Amino acid sequence: MTDIHQQLLETINIMTEQKINNLKFDKTVKGTVTEILENNHYKVDISGITYTLKYTREKLREYSLV
């Protein structure tokens, strides 16, 4: 392999690694809303752990929770 080929491959590797490091991915998990609280918060059970999360009324309507 010539030097120009080696340099080209190194450049491609650098650019590919930079792109991979900046990729976004879906972090959606399934859970069950167990309680709607005051102040735009609700409790949700995800894999046996209860979390208190913030919501908007529009999102609750979208998911038919109110």
C-alpha atoms as an extended CHARMM CRD file, in Angstrom:
* protein
*
        66  EXT
         1         1  MET       CA              0.0000000000        0.0000000000        0.0000000000  PROA      1               0.0000000000
         2         2  THR       CA              1.3340000000        3.4120000000       -0.9080000000  PROA      2               0.0000000000
         3         3  ASP       CA              1.6660000000        6.3330000000        1.4790000000  PROA      3               0.0000000000
         4         4  ILE       CA             -1.2550000000        8.1290000000       -0.1450000000  PROA      4               0.0000000000
         5         5  HSD       CA             -3.4570000000        5.0690000000        0.3850000000  PROA      5               0.0000000000
         6         6  GLN       CA             -2.3910000000        4.8110000000        4.0180000000  PROA      6               0.0000000000
         7         7  GLN       CA             -3.0690000000        8.5060000000        4.6280000000  PROA      7               0.0000000000
         8         8  LEU       CA             -6.4740000000        8.2010000000        2.9750000000  PROA      8               0.0000000000
         9         9  LEU       CA             -7.4050000000        5.2320000000        5.1700000000  PROA      9               0.0000000000
        10        10  GLU       CA             -6.2580000000        7.0460000000        8.3210000000  PROA      10              0.0000000000
        11        11  THR       CA             -8.3340000000       10.0910000000        7.3630000000  PROA      11              0.0000000000
        12        12  ILE       CA            -11.4090000000        7.9240000000        6.7720000000  PROA      12              0.0000000000
        13        13  ASN       CA            -10.9000000000        6.2220000000       10.1520000000  PROA      13              0.0000000000
        14        14  ILE       CA            -10.6140000000        9.5690000000       11.9540000000  PROA      14              0.0000000000
        15        15  MET       CA            -13.7500000000       10.9420000000       10.2690000000  PROA      15              0.0000000000
        16        16  THR       CA            -15.7060000000        7.7500000000       10.9610000000  PROA      16              0.0000000000
        17        17  GLU       CA            -14.7430000000        7.6910000000       14.6370000000  PROA      17              0.0000000000
        18        18  GLN       CA            -15.7600000000       11.3490000000       15.0360000000  PROA      18              0.0000000000
        19        19  LYS       CA            -19.1710000000       10.6310000000       13.4880000000  PROA      19              0.0000000000
        20        20  ILE       CA            -19.7220000000        7.5440000000       15.6400000000  PROA      20              0.0000000000
        21        21  ASN       CA            -18.8860000000        9.5000000000       18.8060000000  PROA      21              0.0000000000
        22        22  ASN       CA            -21.5560000000       12.1010000000       17.9360000000  PROA      22              0.0000000000
        23        23  LEU       CA            -24.3740000000        9.6960000000       17.0810000000  PROA      23              0.0000000000
        24        24  LYS       CA            -27.5680000000        9.9820000000       19.0700000000  PROA      24              0.0000000000
        25        25  PHE       CA            -29.6840000000        6.9620000000       19.9110000000  PROA      25              0.0000000000
        26        26  ASP       CA            -33.1310000000        6.3390000000       21.2740000000  PROA      26              0.0000000000
        27        27  LYS       CA            -33.1390000000        5.9410000000       25.0440000000  PROA      27              0.0000000000
        28        28  THR       CA            -36.8510000000        5.1160000000       25.3190000000  PROA      28              0.0000000000
        29        29  VAL       CA            -37.8180000000        2.5540000000       27.9350000000  PROA      29              0.0000000000
        30        30  LYS       CA            -41.2210000000        1.1570000000       28.8300000000  PROA      30              0.0000000000
        31        31  GLY       CA            -42.7450000000        1.9320000000       32.1850000000  PROA      31              0.0000000000
        32        32  THR       CA            -46.0620000000        2.1870000000       33.9660000000  PROA      32              0.0000000000
        33        33  VAL       CA            -47.4750000000        5.4500000000       35.2860000000  PROA      33              0.0000000000
        34        34  THR       CA            -48.5090000000        4.6520000000       38.8550000000  PROA      34              0.0000000000
        35        35  GLU       CA            -49.6080000000        8.0790000000       40.0740000000  PROA      35              0.0000000000
        36        36  ILE       CA            -50.2100000000       11.5650000000       38.7260000000  PROA      36              0.0000000000
        37        37  LEU       CA            -48.9370000000       14.1240000000       41.2290000000  PROA      37              0.0000000000
        38        38  GLU       CA            -49.3530000000       17.8890000000       41.5490000000  PROA      38              0.0000000000
        39        39  ASN       CA            -47.0170000000       20.4470000000       39.9720000000  PROA      39              0.0000000000
        40        40  ASN       CA            -46.7390000000       18.6260000000       36.6140000000  PROA      40              0.0000000000
        41        41  HSD       CA            -45.0870000000       15.4900000000       37.9910000000  PROA      41              0.0000000000
        42        42  TYR       CA            -45.9870000000       11.8280000000       37.9290000000  PROA      42              0.0000000000
        43        43  LYS       CA            -44.6160000000        8.5930000000       39.3280000000  PROA      43              0.0000000000
        44        44  VAL       CA            -43.6320000000        5.8600000000       36.9390000000  PROA      44              0.0000000000
        45        45  ASP       CA            -42.3910000000        2.3370000000       37.5810000000  PROA      45              0.0000000000
        46        46  ILE       CA            -39.5680000000        1.2420000000       35.2880000000  PROA      46              0.0000000000
        47        47  SER       CA            -38.1290000000       -2.2300000000       35.8860000000  PROA      47              0.0000000000
        48        48  GLY       CA            -39.1870000000       -2.2230000000       39.5310000000  PROA      48              0.0000000000
        49        49  ILE       CA            -37.7960000000        1.2400000000       40.3220000000  PROA      49              0.0000000000
        50        50  THR       CA            -40.1460000000        4.1990000000       40.8990000000  PROA      50              0.0000000000
        51        51  TYR       CA            -39.1700000000        7.5340000000       39.3650000000  PROA      51              0.0000000000
        52        52  THR       CA            -40.7900000000       10.9440000000       39.7270000000  PROA      52              0.0000000000
        53        53  LEU       CA            -40.8330000000       12.6590000000       36.3500000000  PROA      53              0.0000000000
        54        54  LYS       CA            -42.0540000000       15.9680000000       34.9660000000  PROA      54              0.0000000000
        55        55  TYR       CA            -44.7940000000       16.0830000000       32.3370000000  PROA      55              0.0000000000
        56        56  THR       CA            -46.9390000000       18.4170000000       30.2780000000  PROA      56              0.0000000000
        57        57  ARG       CA            -50.7130000000       18.0210000000       30.0800000000  PROA      57              0.0000000000
        58        58  GLU       CA            -50.4270000000       17.7280000000       26.2920000000  PROA      58              0.0000000000
        59        59  LYS       CA            -48.1590000000       14.6860000000       26.5890000000  PROA      59              0.0000000000
        60        60  LEU       CA            -50.5290000000       13.0160000000       29.0570000000  PROA      60              0.0000000000
        61        61  ARG       CA            -53.4280000000       13.5630000000       26.6360000000  PROA      61              0.0000000000
        62        62  GLU       CA            -51.3310000000       12.2410000000       23.7610000000  PROA      62              0.0000000000
        63        63  TYR       CA            -50.7900000000        9.0070000000       25.6630000000  PROA      63              0.0000000000
        64        64  SER       CA            -54.4170000000        8.9140000000       26.9000000000  PROA      64              0.0000000000
        65        65  LEU       CA            -53.4380000000        9.2600000000       30.5580000000  PROA      65              0.0000000000
        66        66  VAL       CA            -55.9650000000       12.0400000000       31.3230000000  PROA      66              0.0000000000
